[in-house]
Amino acid sequence: MIEFQPLRRDDLQLVRAWLARDHVRRWWRDPIDEAIAKRLDGIEGDRTEQYLIVVDGSPIGMIQTYLVADSPEWEQIVGAEPGLAGVDLLIGDEEATGRGLGPQLLEAFVREIVFARAGTNACVATVEEANRRSWRAFEKAGFRHVRDVVEDGLPHRLMRLDRRYAP
Ligand SMILES: CC(C)(COP(=O)(O)OP(=O)(O)OC[C@H]1O[C@@H](n2cnc3c(N)ncnc32)[C@H](O)[C@@H]1OP(=O)(O)O)[C@@H](O)C(=O)NCCC(=O)NCCS
């Protein structure tokens, strides 16, 4: 069973440990202290919704969503549009990767959380071209590769799921 539990301060130690793992660091390259400070802002603020991914009672990773309009830099990359939400995720427990969980939890997350907000029309993610495992997971959850973008100087796929095609 997949559950999404709002991220709490007490979870940050676990998130820190996940961010330090090689299979995550390869794609989440922000300095760990900065990444943790962002999560803390998310917990204290009301913009980014961050969740612990819990599978059969065990926490295995983290997932978040936010309105693209709240991040002007990112809006420049993905385009400005009302009701556009972003999503990011990581499976921190390496044993839980490569088993088909990513697509399942993305599908559940967009259904239960992202599109549960009435004003959300579409959901997007930028995924590094080299991170095939990730963009395949998004594709299998119903996202389409709509165009290529450059983020942090690296080629990324812009993946998108419109509400009308959502699970
Ligand atoms: C990206 C992530 C969410 C994908 O979830 P997952 O459950 O591991 O993915 P799946 O097991 O469903 O695999 C998805 C696809 O990648 C393939 N794959 C699995 N392991 C792979 C590997 N080590 N290298 C390349 N492809 C791999 C699978 O075969 C599948 O492709 P297919 O449908 O063509 O066969 C997860 O691996 C993760 O969080 N990784 C670390 C952090 C990260 O990359 N986050 C995303 C940043 S955008």
The ligand as an SDF file (V2000), in Angstrom:
LIG
                    3D

 48 50  0  0  0  0  0  0  0  0999 V2000
   13.6740    7.6940  -10.8170 C   0  0  0  0  0  0  0  0  0  0  0  0
   12.8660    6.7580   -9.9310 C   0  0  0  0  0  0  0  0  0  0  0  0
   11.7040    7.5070   -9.2980 C   0  0  0  0  0  0  0  0  0  0  0  0
   12.2980    5.6630  -10.8740 C   0  0  0  0  0  0  0  0  0  0  0  0
   11.5220    4.7680  -10.1190 O   0  0  0  0  0  0  0  0  0  0  0  0
   11.8250    3.2000  -10.1850 P   0  0  0  0  0  0  0  0  0  0  0  0
   10.7880    2.5210   -9.4010 O   0  0  0  0  0  0  0  0  0  0  0  0
   13.2390    2.9700   -9.7820 O   0  0  0  0  0  0  0  0  0  0  0  0
   11.6570    2.9130  -11.7480 O   0  0  0  0  0  0  0  0  0  0  0  0
   11.1970    1.5580  -12.4600 P   0  0  0  0  0  0  0  0  0  0  0  0
   11.6810    0.3600  -11.7010 O   0  0  0  0  0  0  0  0  0  0  0  0
    9.7400    1.6300  -12.7470 O   0  0  0  0  0  0  0  0  0  0  0  0
   11.9720    1.6370  -13.8240 O   0  0  0  0  0  0  0  0  0  0  0  0
   11.6060    2.5740  -14.8080 C   0  0  0  0  0  0  0  0  0  0  0  0
   12.3190    2.2220  -16.0930 C   0  0  0  0  0  0  0  0  0  0  0  0
   13.7300    2.3270  -15.9240 O   0  0  0  0  0  0  0  0  0  0  0  0
   14.3620    1.0790  -16.2080 C   0  0  0  0  0  0  0  0  0  0  0  0
   15.4330    0.9130  -15.2290 N   0  0  0  0  0  0  0  0  0  0  0  0
   15.3910    0.3420  -14.0110 C   0  0  0  0  0  0  0  0  0  0  0  0
   16.5880    0.4260  -13.4140 N   0  0  0  0  0  0  0  0  0  0  0  0
   17.4040    1.0610  -14.2810 C   0  0  0  0  0  0  0  0  0  0  0  0
   18.7630    1.4750  -14.2400 C   0  0  0  0  0  0  0  0  0  0  0  0
   19.5440    1.2200  -13.1800 N   0  0  0  0  0  0  0  0  0  0  0  0
   19.2550    2.1540  -15.3050 N   0  0  0  0  0  0  0  0  0  0  0  0
   18.4920    2.4130  -16.4030 C   0  0  0  0  0  0  0  0  0  0  0  0
   17.1840    2.0550  -16.4770 N   0  0  0  0  0  0  0  0  0  0  0  0
   16.6670    1.3890  -15.4370 C   0  0  0  0  0  0  0  0  0  0  0  0
   13.2590    0.0420  -16.0620 C   0  0  0  0  0  0  0  0  0  0  0  0
   13.5420   -1.0890  -16.8390 O   0  0  0  0  0  0  0  0  0  0  0  0
   12.0780    0.8070  -16.5910 C   0  0  0  0  0  0  0  0  0  0  0  0
   12.1580    0.9560  -17.9970 O   0  0  0  0  0  0  0  0  0  0  0  0
   11.3140    0.0470  -19.0140 P   0  0  0  0  0  0  0  0  0  0  0  0
    9.8960    0.3020  -18.7020 O   0  0  0  0  0  0  0  0  0  0  0  0
   11.7010    0.5640  -20.3530 O   0  0  0  0  0  0  0  0  0  0  0  0
   11.7050   -1.3650  -18.7350 O   0  0  0  0  0  0  0  0  0  0  0  0
   13.7620    6.1220   -8.8260 C   0  0  0  0  0  0  0  0  0  0  0  0
   14.6620    5.1880   -9.4030 O   0  0  0  0  0  0  0  0  0  0  0  0
   14.5510    7.1640   -8.0320 C   0  0  0  0  0  0  0  0  0  0  0  0
   13.9920    7.8600   -7.2220 O   0  0  0  0  0  0  0  0  0  0  0  0
   15.8810    7.2610   -8.2960 N   0  0  0  0  0  0  0  0  0  0  0  0
   16.7850    8.1500   -7.5700 C   0  0  0  0  0  0  0  0  0  0  0  0
   16.4860    9.6490   -7.6630 C   0  0  0  0  0  0  0  0  0  0  0  0
   15.9920   10.1250   -9.0040 C   0  0  0  0  0  0  0  0  0  0  0  0
   16.5180    9.8060  -10.0650 O   0  0  0  0  0  0  0  0  0  0  0  0
   14.9210   10.9330   -8.9460 N   0  0  0  0  0  0  0  0  0  0  0  0
   14.2760   11.4940  -10.1070 C   0  0  0  0  0  0  0  0  0  0  0  0
   14.8580   12.8160  -10.4430 C   0  0  0  0  0  0  0  0  0  0  0  0
   13.9370   13.5470  -11.7870 S   0  0  0  0  0  0  0  0  0  0  0  0
  1  2  1  0
  2  3  1  0
  2  4  1  0
  2 36  1  0
  4  5  1  0
  5  6  1  0
  6  7  2  0
  6  8  1  0
  6  9  1  0
  9 10  1  0
 10 11  2  0
 10 12  1  0
 10 13  1  0
 13 14  1  0
 14 15  1  0
 15 16  1  0
 15 30  1  0
 16 17  1  0
 17 18  1  0
 17 28  1  0
 18 19  1  0
 18 27  1  0
 19 20  2  0
 20 21  1  0
 21 22  1  0
 21 27  2  0
 22 23  1  0
 22 24  2  0
 24 25  1  0
 25 26  2  0
 26 27  1  0
 28 29  1  0
 28 30  1  0
 30 31  1  0
 31 32  1  0
 32 33  2  0
 32 34  1  0
 32 35  1  0
 36 37  1  0
 36 38  1  0
 38 39  2  0
 38 40  1  0
 40 41  1  0
 41 42  1  0
 42 43  1  0
 43 44  2  0
 43 45  1  0
 45 46  1  0
 46 47  1  0
 47 48  1  0
M  END
$$$$
